[in-house]
Amino acid sequence: MFTMLQTFTAVAQLDPMNKMWVSFIGMGLMILAAAVVLFARSKTKGWIRIILVVVAVVLLIYGCLCELIALT
């Protein structure tokens, strides 16, 4: 928990240009997550599909965190 607070304190010191890049990274991760889910649902079956969907969820979570960082 303390590490998370330190991270948000460090983020508050980002200048607007770096926040822009963080938001671009977040958007890219969300687009990549959507593409992975589309690929997993259309081209794969079984365990590979489950693994790809889990990877997509992780990418989506990191993308959302990047967007939240860019908002602060």
HTML snippet that shows the backbone in 3Dmol.js (N, CA, C, O; Angstrom):
<script src="https://3Dmol.org/build/3Dmol-min.js"></script>
<div id="view" style="width:600px;height:400px;position:relative"></div>
<script>
const pdb = `
ATOM      1  N   MET A   1       0.815  -1.186   0.000  1.00  0.00           N
ATOM      2  CA  MET A   1       0.000   0.000   0.000  1.00  0.00           C
ATOM      3  C   MET A   1       0.860   1.252   0.000  1.00  0.00           C
ATOM      4  O   MET A   1       0.573   2.213  -0.713  1.00  0.00           O
ATOM      5  N   PHE A   2       1.920   1.237   0.806  1.00  0.00           N
ATOM      6  CA  PHE A   2       2.805   2.397   0.876  1.00  0.00           C
ATOM      7  C   PHE A   2       3.504   2.640  -0.456  1.00  0.00           C
ATOM      8  O   PHE A   2       3.711   3.787  -0.852  1.00  0.00           O
ATOM      9  N   THR A   3       3.868   1.555  -1.153  1.00  0.00           N
ATOM     10  CA  THR A   3       4.505   1.687  -2.458  1.00  0.00           C
ATOM     11  C   THR A   3       3.557   2.332  -3.455  1.00  0.00           C
ATOM     12  O   THR A   3       3.983   3.129  -4.292  1.00  0.00           O
ATOM     13  N   MET A   4       2.281   1.997  -3.372  1.00  0.00           N
ATOM     14  CA  MET A   4       1.290   2.581  -4.271  1.00  0.00           C
ATOM     15  C   MET A   4       1.169   4.084  -4.032  1.00  0.00           C
ATOM     16  O   MET A   4       1.054   4.860  -4.980  1.00  0.00           O
ATOM     17  N   LEU A   5       1.196   4.491  -2.760  1.00  0.00           N
ATOM     18  CA  LEU A   5       1.126   5.917  -2.443  1.00  0.00           C
ATOM     19  C   LEU A   5       2.357   6.648  -2.960  1.00  0.00           C
ATOM     20  O   LEU A   5       2.253   7.771  -3.453  1.00  0.00           O
ATOM     21  N   GLN A   6       3.516   6.020  -2.850  1.00  0.00           N
ATOM     22  CA  GLN A   6       4.730   6.625  -3.386  1.00  0.00           C
ATOM     23  C   GLN A   6       4.645   6.774  -4.891  1.00  0.00           C
ATOM     24  O   GLN A   6       5.097   7.780  -5.438  1.00  0.00           O
ATOM     25  N   THR A   7       4.076   5.797  -5.565  1.00  0.00           N
ATOM     26  CA  THR A   7       3.933   5.856  -7.014  1.00  0.00           C
ATOM     27  C   THR A   7       3.031   7.005  -7.416  1.00  0.00           C
ATOM     28  O   THR A   7       3.359   7.753  -8.336  1.00  0.00           O
ATOM     29  N   PHE A   8       1.883   7.161  -6.734  1.00  0.00           N
ATOM     30  CA  PHE A   8       0.973   8.250  -7.075  1.00  0.00           C
ATOM     31  C   PHE A   8       1.570   9.603  -6.740  1.00  0.00           C
ATOM     32  O   PHE A   8       1.282  10.583  -7.426  1.00  0.00           O
ATOM     33  N   THR A   9       2.395   9.685  -5.704  1.00  0.00           N
ATOM     34  CA  THR A   9       3.068  10.936  -5.388  1.00  0.00           C
ATOM     35  C   THR A   9       4.060  11.290  -6.484  1.00  0.00           C
ATOM     36  O   THR A   9       4.181  12.456  -6.859  1.00  0.00           O
ATOM     37  N   ALA A  10       4.769  10.298  -6.999  1.00  0.00           N
ATOM     38  CA  ALA A  10       5.715  10.540  -8.084  1.00  0.00           C
ATOM     39  C   ALA A  10       4.995  10.924  -9.363  1.00  0.00           C
ATOM     40  O   ALA A  10       5.506  11.728 -10.142  1.00  0.00           O
ATOM     41  N   VAL A  11       3.828  10.368  -9.587  1.00  0.00           N
ATOM     42  CA  VAL A  11       3.063  10.668 -10.795  1.00  0.00           C
ATOM     43  C   VAL A  11       2.566  12.098 -10.777  1.00  0.00           C
ATOM     44  O   VAL A  11       2.478  12.740 -11.824  1.00  0.00           O
ATOM     45  N   ALA A  12       2.242  12.601  -9.600  1.00  0.00           N
ATOM     46  CA  ALA A  12       1.727  13.961  -9.493  1.00  0.00           C
ATOM     47  C   ALA A  12       2.753  14.983  -9.967  1.00  0.00           C
ATOM     48  O   ALA A  12       2.396  16.127 -10.248  1.00  0.00           O
ATOM     49  N   GLN A  13       4.005  14.595 -10.060  1.00  0.00           N
ATOM     50  CA  GLN A  13       5.054  15.508 -10.472  1.00  0.00           C
ATOM     51  C   GLN A  13       5.338  15.457 -11.971  1.00  0.00           C
ATOM     52  O   GLN A  13       6.279  16.099 -12.438  1.00  0.00           O
ATOM     53  N   LEU A  14       4.542  14.704 -12.733  1.00  0.00           N
ATOM     54  CA  LEU A  14       4.747  14.622 -14.177  1.00  0.00           C
ATOM     55  C   LEU A  14       4.328  15.927 -14.847  1.00  0.00           C
ATOM     56  O   LEU A  14       3.321  16.535 -14.486  1.00  0.00           O
ATOM     57  N   ASP A  15       5.111  16.335 -15.816  1.00  0.00           N
ATOM     58  CA  ASP A  15       4.716  17.521 -16.574  1.00  0.00           C
ATOM     59  C   ASP A  15       3.693  17.109 -17.634  1.00  0.00           C
ATOM     60  O   ASP A  15       3.546  15.920 -17.921  1.00  0.00           O
ATOM     61  N   PRO A  16       2.993  18.069 -18.210  1.00  0.00           N
ATOM     62  CA  PRO A  16       1.907  17.739 -19.156  1.00  0.00           C
ATOM     63  C   PRO A  16       2.348  16.895 -20.353  1.00  0.00           C
ATOM     64  O   PRO A  16       1.582  16.055 -20.827  1.00  0.00           O
ATOM     65  N   MET A  17       3.562  17.104 -20.846  1.00  0.00           N
ATOM     66  CA  MET A  17       4.022  16.336 -21.999  1.00  0.00           C
ATOM     67  C   MET A  17       4.180  14.852 -21.652  1.00  0.00           C
ATOM     68  O   MET A  17       3.813  13.984 -22.445  1.00  0.00           O
ATOM     69  N   ASN A  18       4.723  14.564 -20.472  1.00  0.00           N
ATOM     70  CA  ASN A  18       4.860  13.166 -20.058  1.00  0.00           C
ATOM     71  C   ASN A  18       3.506  12.530 -19.781  1.00  0.00           C
ATOM     72  O   ASN A  18       3.309  11.346 -20.054  1.00  0.00           O
ATOM     73  N   LYS A  19       2.564  13.313 -19.236  1.00  0.00           N
ATOM     74  CA  LYS A  19       1.214  12.787 -19.044  1.00  0.00           C
ATOM     75  C   LYS A  19       0.572  12.433 -20.377  1.00  0.00           C
ATOM     76  O   LYS A  19      -0.180  11.463 -20.471  1.00  0.00           O
ATOM     77  N   MET A  20       0.867  13.215 -21.404  1.00  0.00           N
ATOM     78  CA  MET A  20       0.338  12.918 -22.730  1.00  0.00           C
ATOM     79  C   MET A  20       0.855  11.566 -23.213  1.00  0.00           C
ATOM     80  O   MET A  20       0.089  10.757 -23.737  1.00  0.00           O
ATOM     81  N   TRP A  21       2.163  11.317 -23.035  1.00  0.00           N
ATOM     82  CA  TRP A  21       2.740  10.051 -23.483  1.00  0.00           C
ATOM     83  C   TRP A  21       2.185   8.885 -22.680  1.00  0.00           C
ATOM     84  O   TRP A  21       1.959   7.805 -23.225  1.00  0.00           O
ATOM     85  N   VAL A  22       1.965   9.096 -21.390  1.00  0.00           N
ATOM     86  CA  VAL A  22       1.380   8.034 -20.567  1.00  0.00           C
ATOM     87  C   VAL A  22      -0.035   7.725 -21.050  1.00  0.00           C
ATOM     88  O   VAL A  22      -0.433   6.561 -21.092  1.00  0.00           O
ATOM     89  N   SER A  23      -0.796   8.755 -21.414  1.00  0.00           N
ATOM     90  CA  SER A  23      -2.150   8.501 -21.911  1.00  0.00           C
ATOM     91  C   SER A  23      -2.123   7.787 -23.257  1.00  0.00           C
ATOM     92  O   SER A  23      -2.976   6.939 -23.519  1.00  0.00           O
ATOM     93  N   PHE A  24      -1.154   8.118 -24.121  1.00  0.00           N
ATOM     94  CA  PHE A  24      -1.025   7.404 -25.392  1.00  0.00           C
ATOM     95  C   PHE A  24      -0.695   5.932 -25.164  1.00  0.00           C
ATOM     96  O   PHE A  24      -1.226   5.060 -25.851  1.00  0.00           O
ATOM     97  N   ILE A  25       0.177   5.659 -24.205  1.00  0.00           N
ATOM     98  CA  ILE A  25       0.514   4.277 -23.873  1.00  0.00           C
ATOM     99  C   ILE A  25      -0.728   3.540 -23.380  1.00  0.00           C
ATOM    100  O   ILE A  25      -0.969   2.395 -23.760  1.00  0.00           O
ATOM    101  N   GLY A  26      -1.515   4.205 -22.530  1.00  0.00           N
ATOM    102  CA  GLY A  26      -2.745   3.601 -22.034  1.00  0.00           C
ATOM    103  C   GLY A  26      -3.725   3.291 -23.148  1.00  0.00           C
ATOM    104  O   GLY A  26      -4.326   2.217 -23.172  1.00  0.00           O
ATOM    105  N   MET A  27      -3.891   4.237 -24.080  1.00  0.00           N
ATOM    106  CA  MET A  27      -4.795   3.998 -25.207  1.00  0.00           C
ATOM    107  C   MET A  27      -4.297   2.846 -26.074  1.00  0.00           C
ATOM    108  O   MET A  27      -5.082   2.016 -26.532  1.00  0.00           O
ATOM    109  N   GLY A  28      -2.979   2.807 -26.294  1.00  0.00           N
ATOM    110  CA  GLY A  28      -2.407   1.724 -27.087  1.00  0.00           C
ATOM    111  C   GLY A  28      -2.609   0.364 -26.436  1.00  0.00           C
ATOM    112  O   GLY A  28      -2.900  -0.620 -27.115  1.00  0.00           O
ATOM    113  N   LEU A  29      -2.453   0.311 -25.116  1.00  0.00           N
ATOM    114  CA  LEU A  29      -2.668  -0.956 -24.412  1.00  0.00           C
ATOM    115  C   LEU A  29      -4.123  -1.401 -24.503  1.00  0.00           C
ATOM    116  O   LEU A  29      -4.405  -2.591 -24.644  1.00  0.00           O
ATOM    117  N   MET A  30      -5.049  -0.445 -24.424  1.00  0.00           N
ATOM    118  CA  MET A  30      -6.464  -0.807 -24.538  1.00  0.00           C
ATOM    119  C   MET A  30      -6.811  -1.292 -25.943  1.00  0.00           C
ATOM    120  O   MET A  30      -7.581  -2.240 -26.100  1.00  0.00           O
ATOM    121  N   ILE A  31      -6.251  -0.652 -26.958  1.00  0.00           N
ATOM    122  CA  ILE A  31      -6.476  -1.097 -28.337  1.00  0.00           C
ATOM    123  C   ILE A  31      -5.878  -2.482 -28.547  1.00  0.00           C
ATOM    124  O   ILE A  31      -6.490  -3.342 -29.181  1.00  0.00           O
ATOM    125  N   LEU A  32      -4.682  -2.692 -28.013  1.00  0.00           N
ATOM    126  CA  LEU A  32      -4.043  -4.009 -28.127  1.00  0.00           C
ATOM    127  C   LEU A  32      -4.871  -5.078 -27.416  1.00  0.00           C
ATOM    128  O   LEU A  32      -4.990  -6.195 -27.920  1.00  0.00           O
ATOM    129  N   ALA A  33      -5.443  -4.757 -26.261  1.00  0.00           N
ATOM    130  CA  ALA A  33      -6.291  -5.711 -25.541  1.00  0.00           C
ATOM    131  C   ALA A  33      -7.518  -6.069 -26.367  1.00  0.00           C
ATOM    132  O   ALA A  33      -7.908  -7.236 -26.426  1.00  0.00           O
ATOM    133  N   ALA A  34      -8.128  -5.076 -27.004  1.00  0.00           N
ATOM    134  CA  ALA A  34      -9.300  -5.352 -27.840  1.00  0.00           C
ATOM    135  C   ALA A  34      -8.926  -6.245 -29.027  1.00  0.00           C
ATOM    136  O   ALA A  34      -9.673  -7.154 -29.389  1.00  0.00           O
ATOM    137  N   ALA A  35      -7.765  -5.976 -29.628  1.00  0.00           N
ATOM    138  CA  ALA A  35      -7.326  -6.787 -30.763  1.00  0.00           C
ATOM    139  C   ALA A  35      -7.033  -8.226 -30.335  1.00  0.00           C
ATOM    140  O   ALA A  35      -7.350  -9.161 -31.070  1.00  0.00           O
ATOM    141  N   VAL A  36      -6.436  -8.416 -29.164  1.00  0.00           N
ATOM    142  CA  VAL A  36      -6.138  -9.764 -28.676  1.00  0.00           C
ATOM    143  C   VAL A  36      -7.433 -10.528 -28.416  1.00  0.00           C
ATOM    144  O   VAL A  36      -7.530 -11.711 -28.740  1.00  0.00           O
ATOM    145  N   VAL A  37      -8.433  -9.855 -27.831  1.00  0.00           N
ATOM    146  CA  VAL A  37      -9.711 -10.534 -27.583  1.00  0.00           C
ATOM    147  C   VAL A  37     -10.387 -10.900 -28.899  1.00  0.00           C
ATOM    148  O   VAL A  37     -10.917 -12.003 -29.036  1.00  0.00           O
ATOM    149  N   LEU A  38     -10.375  -9.991 -29.861  1.00  0.00           N
ATOM    150  CA  LEU A  38     -10.975 -10.306 -31.162  1.00  0.00           C
ATOM    151  C   LEU A  38     -10.289 -11.493 -31.818  1.00  0.00           C
ATOM    152  O   LEU A  38     -10.953 -12.373 -32.365  1.00  0.00           O
ATOM    153  N   PHE A  39      -8.963 -11.521 -31.764  1.00  0.00           N
ATOM    154  CA  PHE A  39      -8.219 -12.643 -32.331  1.00  0.00           C
ATOM    155  C   PHE A  39      -8.533 -13.934 -31.584  1.00  0.00           C
ATOM    156  O   PHE A  39      -8.748 -14.978 -32.201  1.00  0.00           O
ATOM    157  N   ALA A  40      -8.557 -13.860 -30.250  1.00  0.00           N
ATOM    158  CA  ALA A  40      -8.798 -15.063 -29.449  1.00  0.00           C
ATOM    159  C   ALA A  40     -10.175 -15.650 -29.721  1.00  0.00           C
ATOM    160  O   ALA A  40     -10.329 -16.869 -29.797  1.00  0.00           O
ATOM    161  N   ARG A  41     -11.167 -14.796 -29.866  1.00  0.00           N
ATOM    162  CA  ARG A  41     -12.529 -15.309 -30.071  1.00  0.00           C
ATOM    163  C   ARG A  41     -12.756 -15.833 -31.481  1.00  0.00           C
ATOM    164  O   ARG A  41     -13.564 -16.741 -31.682  1.00  0.00           O
ATOM    165  N   SER A  42     -12.052 -15.272 -32.461  1.00  0.00           N
ATOM    166  CA  SER A  42     -12.317 -15.694 -33.839  1.00  0.00           C
ATOM    167  C   SER A  42     -11.409 -16.820 -34.324  1.00  0.00           C
ATOM    168  O   SER A  42     -11.828 -17.619 -35.161  1.00  0.00           O
ATOM    169  N   LYS A  43     -10.197 -16.907 -33.830  1.00  0.00           N
ATOM    170  CA  LYS A  43      -9.229 -17.842 -34.409  1.00  0.00           C
ATOM    171  C   LYS A  43      -8.765 -18.970 -33.490  1.00  0.00           C
ATOM    172  O   LYS A  43      -8.124 -19.912 -33.956  1.00  0.00           O
ATOM    173  N   THR A  44      -9.074 -18.894 -32.198  1.00  0.00           N
ATOM    174  CA  THR A  44      -8.515 -19.903 -31.291  1.00  0.00           C
ATOM    175  C   THR A  44      -9.618 -20.646 -30.547  1.00  0.00           C
ATOM    176  O   THR A  44     -10.778 -20.234 -30.533  1.00  0.00           O
ATOM    177  N   LYS A  45      -9.213 -21.760 -29.928  1.00  0.00           N
ATOM    178  CA  LYS A  45     -10.128 -22.579 -29.131  1.00  0.00           C
ATOM    179  C   LYS A  45      -9.378 -23.106 -27.917  1.00  0.00           C
ATOM    180  O   LYS A  45      -8.148 -23.158 -27.904  1.00  0.00           O
ATOM    181  N   GLY A  46     -10.124 -23.488 -26.917  1.00  0.00           N
ATOM    182  CA  GLY A  46      -9.555 -24.176 -25.757  1.00  0.00           C
ATOM    183  C   GLY A  46      -8.726 -23.296 -24.855  1.00  0.00           C
ATOM    184  O   GLY A  46      -9.051 -22.137 -24.596  1.00  0.00           O
ATOM    185  N   TRP A  47      -7.620 -23.900 -24.375  1.00  0.00           N
ATOM    186  CA  TRP A  47      -6.761 -23.222 -23.413  1.00  0.00           C
ATOM    187  C   TRP A  47      -6.078 -21.998 -23.992  1.00  0.00           C
ATOM    188  O   TRP A  47      -5.834 -21.032 -23.269  1.00  0.00           O
ATOM    189  N   ILE A  48      -5.769 -22.015 -25.262  1.00  0.00           N
ATOM    190  CA  ILE A  48      -5.106 -20.863 -25.878  1.00  0.00           C
ATOM    191  C   ILE A  48      -6.018 -19.642 -25.814  1.00  0.00           C
ATOM    192  O   ILE A  48      -5.565 -18.526 -25.561  1.00  0.00           O
ATOM    193  N   ARG A  49      -7.305 -19.868 -26.046  1.00  0.00           N
ATOM    194  CA  ARG A  49      -8.271 -18.765 -25.966  1.00  0.00           C
ATOM    195  C   ARG A  49      -8.303 -18.180 -24.557  1.00  0.00           C
ATOM    196  O   ARG A  49      -8.308 -16.961 -24.390  1.00  0.00           O
ATOM    197  N   ILE A  50      -8.324 -19.043 -23.550  1.00  0.00           N
ATOM    198  CA  ILE A  50      -8.370 -18.576 -22.163  1.00  0.00           C
ATOM    199  C   ILE A  50      -7.121 -17.785 -21.818  1.00  0.00           C
ATOM    200  O   ILE A  50      -7.205 -16.735 -21.182  1.00  0.00           O
ATOM    201  N   ILE A  51      -5.966 -18.280 -22.232  1.00  0.00           N
ATOM    202  CA  ILE A  51      -4.711 -17.584 -21.955  1.00  0.00           C
ATOM    203  C   ILE A  51      -4.693 -16.217 -22.640  1.00  0.00           C
ATOM    204  O   ILE A  51      -4.283 -15.226 -22.036  1.00  0.00           O
ATOM    205  N   LEU A  52      -5.132 -16.162 -23.889  1.00  0.00           N
ATOM    206  CA  LEU A  52      -5.148 -14.886 -24.600  1.00  0.00           C
ATOM    207  C   LEU A  52      -6.123 -13.887 -23.973  1.00  0.00           C
ATOM    208  O   LEU A  52      -5.834 -12.693 -23.910  1.00  0.00           O
ATOM    209  N   VAL A  53      -7.254 -14.365 -23.520  1.00  0.00           N
ATOM    210  CA  VAL A  53      -8.213 -13.472 -22.872  1.00  0.00           C
ATOM    211  C   VAL A  53      -7.660 -12.953 -21.547  1.00  0.00           C
ATOM    212  O   VAL A  53      -7.871 -11.789 -21.207  1.00  0.00           O
ATOM    213  N   VAL A  54      -6.962 -13.794 -20.802  1.00  0.00           N
ATOM    214  CA  VAL A  54      -6.337 -13.341 -19.552  1.00  0.00           C
ATOM    215  C   VAL A  54      -5.271 -12.291 -19.841  1.00  0.00           C
ATOM    216  O   VAL A  54      -5.166 -11.295 -19.125  1.00  0.00           O
ATOM    217  N   VAL A  55      -4.484 -12.512 -20.884  1.00  0.00           N
ATOM    218  CA  VAL A  55      -3.476 -11.520 -21.283  1.00  0.00           C
ATOM    219  C   VAL A  55      -4.157 -10.208 -21.657  1.00  0.00           C
ATOM    220  O   VAL A  55      -3.669  -9.134 -21.305  1.00  0.00           O
ATOM    221  N   ALA A  56      -5.270 -10.286 -22.362  1.00  0.00           N
ATOM    222  CA  ALA A  56      -5.998  -9.090 -22.757  1.00  0.00           C
ATOM    223  C   ALA A  56      -6.539  -8.344 -21.542  1.00  0.00           C
ATOM    224  O   ALA A  56      -6.525  -7.113 -21.512  1.00  0.00           O
ATOM    225  N   VAL A  57      -7.011  -9.075 -20.550  1.00  0.00           N
ATOM    226  CA  VAL A  57      -7.511  -8.426 -19.336  1.00  0.00           C
ATOM    227  C   VAL A  57      -6.388  -7.716 -18.596  1.00  0.00           C
ATOM    228  O   VAL A  57      -6.578  -6.610 -18.089  1.00  0.00           O
ATOM    229  N   VAL A  58      -5.231  -8.338 -18.533  1.00  0.00           N
ATOM    230  CA  VAL A  58      -4.073  -7.696 -17.895  1.00  0.00           C
ATOM    231  C   VAL A  58      -3.683  -6.429 -18.655  1.00  0.00           C
ATOM    232  O   VAL A  58      -3.401  -5.402 -18.039  1.00  0.00           O
ATOM    233  N   LEU A  59      -3.664  -6.495 -19.978  1.00  0.00           N
ATOM    234  CA  LEU A  59      -3.364  -5.307 -20.775  1.00  0.00           C
ATOM    235  C   LEU A  59      -4.398  -4.208 -20.542  1.00  0.00           C
ATOM    236  O   LEU A  59      -4.052  -3.029 -20.473  1.00  0.00           O
ATOM    237  N   LEU A  60      -5.641  -4.590 -20.424  1.00  0.00           N
ATOM    238  CA  LEU A  60      -6.704  -3.621 -20.184  1.00  0.00           C
ATOM    239  C   LEU A  60      -6.543  -2.960 -18.818  1.00  0.00           C
ATOM    240  O   LEU A  60      -6.746  -1.753 -18.685  1.00  0.00           O
ATOM    241  N   ILE A  61      -6.186  -3.728 -17.821  1.00  0.00           N
ATOM    242  CA  ILE A  61      -5.980  -3.162 -16.482  1.00  0.00           C
ATOM    243  C   ILE A  61      -4.822  -2.182 -16.491  1.00  0.00           C
ATOM    244  O   ILE A  61      -4.928  -1.097 -15.919  1.00  0.00           O
ATOM    245  N   TYR A  62      -3.702  -2.547 -17.139  1.00  0.00           N
ATOM    246  CA  TYR A  62      -2.568  -1.626 -17.220  1.00  0.00           C
ATOM    247  C   TYR A  62      -2.923  -0.376 -18.021  1.00  0.00           C
ATOM    248  O   TYR A  62      -2.487   0.726 -17.687  1.00  0.00           O
ATOM    249  N   GLY A  63      -3.705  -0.548 -19.065  1.00  0.00           N
ATOM    250  CA  GLY A  63      -4.144   0.607 -19.847  1.00  0.00           C
ATOM    251  C   GLY A  63      -5.003   1.545 -19.034  1.00  0.00           C
ATOM    252  O   GLY A  63      -4.845   2.764 -19.109  1.00  0.00           O
ATOM    253  N   CYS A  64      -5.915   0.984 -18.255  1.00  0.00           N
ATOM    254  CA  CYS A  64      -6.771   1.818 -17.399  1.00  0.00           C
ATOM    255  C   CYS A  64      -5.948   2.546 -16.344  1.00  0.00           C
ATOM    256  O   CYS A  64      -6.210   3.713 -16.050  1.00  0.00           O
ATOM    257  N   LEU A  65      -4.950   1.866 -15.770  1.00  0.00           N
ATOM    258  CA  LEU A  65      -4.089   2.526 -14.801  1.00  0.00           C
ATOM    259  C   LEU A  65      -3.311   3.679 -15.428  1.00  0.00           C
ATOM    260  O   LEU A  65      -3.150   4.736 -14.817  1.00  0.00           O
ATOM    261  N   CYS A  66      -2.834   3.468 -16.642  1.00  0.00           N
ATOM    262  CA  CYS A  66      -2.135   4.549 -17.341  1.00  0.00           C
ATOM    263  C   CYS A  66      -3.049   5.738 -17.581  1.00  0.00           C
ATOM    264  O   CYS A  66      -2.629   6.887 -17.440  1.00  0.00           O
ATOM    265  N   GLU A  67      -4.277   5.472 -17.938  1.00  0.00           N
ATOM    266  CA  GLU A  67      -5.231   6.561 -18.165  1.00  0.00           C
ATOM    267  C   GLU A  67      -5.546   7.287 -16.866  1.00  0.00           C
ATOM    268  O   GLU A  67      -5.686   8.510 -16.865  1.00  0.00           O
ATOM    269  N   LEU A  68      -5.659   6.563 -15.768  1.00  0.00           N
ATOM    270  CA  LEU A  68      -5.896   7.210 -14.481  1.00  0.00           C
ATOM    271  C   LEU A  68      -4.713   8.058 -14.069  1.00  0.00           C
ATOM    272  O   LEU A  68      -4.891   9.136 -13.502  1.00  0.00           O
ATOM    273  N   ILE A  69      -3.513   7.591 -14.345  1.00  0.00           N
ATOM    274  CA  ILE A  69      -2.317   8.372 -14.045  1.00  0.00           C
ATOM    275  C   ILE A  69      -2.299   9.641 -14.877  1.00  0.00           C
ATOM    276  O   ILE A  69      -1.923  10.704 -14.383  1.00  0.00           O
ATOM    277  N   ALA A  70      -2.700   9.541 -16.132  1.00  0.00           N
ATOM    278  CA  ALA A  70      -2.701  10.711 -17.005  1.00  0.00           C
ATOM    279  C   ALA A  70      -3.745  11.736 -16.580  1.00  0.00           C
ATOM    280  O   ALA A  70      -3.585  12.923 -16.865  1.00  0.00           O
ATOM    281  N   LEU A  71      -4.794  11.313 -15.915  1.00  0.00           N
ATOM    282  CA  LEU A  71      -5.824  12.243 -15.454  1.00  0.00           C
ATOM    283  C   LEU A  71      -5.404  13.070 -14.253  1.00  0.00           C
ATOM    284  O   LEU A  71      -5.886  14.187 -14.066  1.00  0.00           O
ATOM    285  N   THR A  72      -4.504  12.526 -13.432  1.00  0.00           N
ATOM    286  CA  THR A  72      -4.130  13.238 -12.211  1.00  0.00           C
ATOM    287  C   THR A  72      -3.111  14.303 -12.468  1.00  0.00           C
ATOM    288  O   THR A  72      -2.692  14.993 -11.539  1.00  0.00           O
TER     289      THR A  72
END
`;
const viewer = $3Dmol.createViewer("view");
viewer.addModel(pdb, "pdb");
viewer.setStyle({}, {cartoon: {color: "spectrum"}});
viewer.zoomTo();
viewer.render();
</script>
